[in-house]
Amino acid sequence: QVRLVESGGGLVQAGGSLRLSCAASGRTFSSYDMGWFRQAPGKEREFVAGITWNGGSTFYADSVKGRFAISRDNGKNTVYLQMNSLKPEDTAVYYCNTVRGRTAFGSWGQGTQVTVSS
């Protein structure tokens, strides 16, 4: 099983950028598709972005397409989320997880808080 630790969140003004990291333990990380999710206060957790096991394909929620970019470094057991042109509605706790399509199937980490001020 892959254990995950998210980092890189913070407070940023609208229009700014942040880069999130998700460090994974376990030698099987490189065999999993990975995804980023987020949960805003009072809302359900939602899919944000995904990447296949070899980085060959990426896919995004419509709300972040063109602004966010997911990538991975299998040598470092890490997946990243570059977030640009941030909006107040991007404010949420961000999580990474193993995925099948847009559905998470692993255990959740503690997440990292992203707050975008207007």
PEWONOR-V170467 format. One record per residue. N is the residue number from 1. PSI is psi in whole degrees, -180 to 180 (NA if undefined). OMEGA is omega in whole degrees, 0 to 359 (NA if undefined). D_CENTER is the distance of its C-alpha to the mean C-alpha in Angstrom with 2 decimals. Layout:
# PEWONOR-V170467
n | psi | omega | d_center
N | PSI | OMEGA | D_CENTER
N | PSI | OMEGA | D_CENTER
This chain:
# PEWONOR-V170467
n | psi | omega | d_center
1 | 143 | 181 | 18.48
2 | 130 | 174 | 15.28
3 | 141 | 191 | 14.54
4 | 139 | 177 | 11.22
5 | 116 | 180 | 11.07
6 | 149 | 177 | 8.37
7 | 170 | 174 | 9.99
8 | -3 | 179 | 10.57
9 | 174 | 179 | 10.66
10 | -168 | 179 | 14.06
11 | 129 | 182 | 16.52
12 | 151 | 177 | 16.88
13 | 155 | 176 | 19.33
14 | 137 | 184 | 18.78
15 | -11 | 181 | 18.56
16 | -174 | 184 | 16.97
17 | 153 | 172 | 13.97
18 | 154 | 174 | 11.42
19 | 117 | 178 | 9.49
20 | 149 | 176 | 6.89
21 | 149 | 176 | 7.66
22 | 110 | 180 | 7.46
23 | 130 | 183 | 11.12
24 | 143 | 173 | 12.60
25 | 159 | 177 | 16.27
26 | 139 | 184 | 18.51
27 | -9 | 183 | 20.14
28 | 5 | 182 | 18.74
29 | -46 | 187 | 15.11
30 | -9 | 179 | 16.15
31 | -4 | 184 | 17.47
32 | 140 | 162 | 14.36
33 | 146 | 183 | 12.15
34 | 154 | 180 | 8.48
35 | 160 | 172 | 5.78
36 | 142 | 178 | 2.74
37 | 165 | 176 | 5.49
38 | 154 | 178 | 7.52
39 | 115 | 177 | 11.16
40 | 158 | 180 | 13.76
41 | 130 | 177 | 17.17
42 | 7 | 182 | 19.36
43 | 163 | 176 | 16.98
44 | 153 | 173 | 15.49
45 | 138 | 183 | 11.90
46 | 151 | 177 | 10.64
47 | 140 | 179 | 8.64
48 | -53 | 184 | 6.69
49 | 153 | 179 | 6.39
50 | 158 | 180 | 7.84
51 | 138 | 180 | 9.93
52 | 168 | 189 | 13.23
53 | -32 | 182 | 14.59
54 | 8 | 181 | 16.39
55 | 7 | 186 | 14.12
56 | -19 | 181 | 16.81
57 | 140 | 176 | 15.07
58 | 155 | 180 | 11.99
59 | 150 | 191 | 11.72
60 | 154 | 167 | 10.46
61 | 148 | 182 | 11.47
62 | -32 | 185 | 14.64
63 | -18 | 182 | 13.76
64 | -4 | 183 | 11.37
65 | 132 | 181 | 13.22
66 | -12 | 180 | 14.94
67 | -35 | 182 | 13.04
68 | 151 | 176 | 9.47
69 | 127 | 177 | 9.28
70 | 143 | 177 | 7.22
71 | 171 | 179 | 9.51
72 | 155 | 174 | 10.67
73 | 99 | 184 | 13.80
74 | -24 | 176 | 15.45
75 | -26 | 179 | 18.21
76 | 4 | 182 | 16.12
77 | 45 | 185 | 14.07
78 | 141 | 172 | 10.87
79 | 144 | 186 | 7.70
80 | 157 | 170 | 6.67
81 | 108 | 175 | 5.24
82 | 122 | 183 | 8.71
83 | 118 | 180 | 9.50
84 | 163 | 178 | 13.21
85 | 48 | 185 | 15.85
86 | 147 | 181 | 14.16
87 | 156 | 177 | 16.04
88 | -32 | 180 | 17.08
89 | -5 | 173 | 15.63
90 | -7 | 179 | 12.04
91 | 124 | 184 | 13.05
92 | 171 | 166 | 11.25
93 | 129 | 183 | 9.84
94 | 136 | 182 | 6.07
95 | 152 | 169 | 5.61
96 | 162 | 179 | 4.82
97 | 163 | 168 | 8.01
98 | 146 | 185 | 10.59
99 | 157 | 164 | 11.40
100 | 111 | 189 | 14.60
101 | -123 | 180 | 14.19
102 | 19 | 183 | 11.95
103 | 127 | 178 | 12.96
104 | 147 | 179 | 11.57
105 | 0 | 179 | 14.48
106 | -172 | 176 | 13.92
107 | 146 | 180 | 14.29
108 | 145 | 171 | 11.85
109 | -163 | 183 | 11.48
110 | -15 | 181 | 12.47
111 | 172 | 177 | 9.27
112 | 134 | 186 | 9.51
113 | 130 | 172 | 11.44
114 | 125 | 179 | 11.17
115 | 124 | 181 | 14.61
116 | 118 | 181 | 15.98
117 | 148 | 181 | 19.76
118 | NA | NA | 22.07
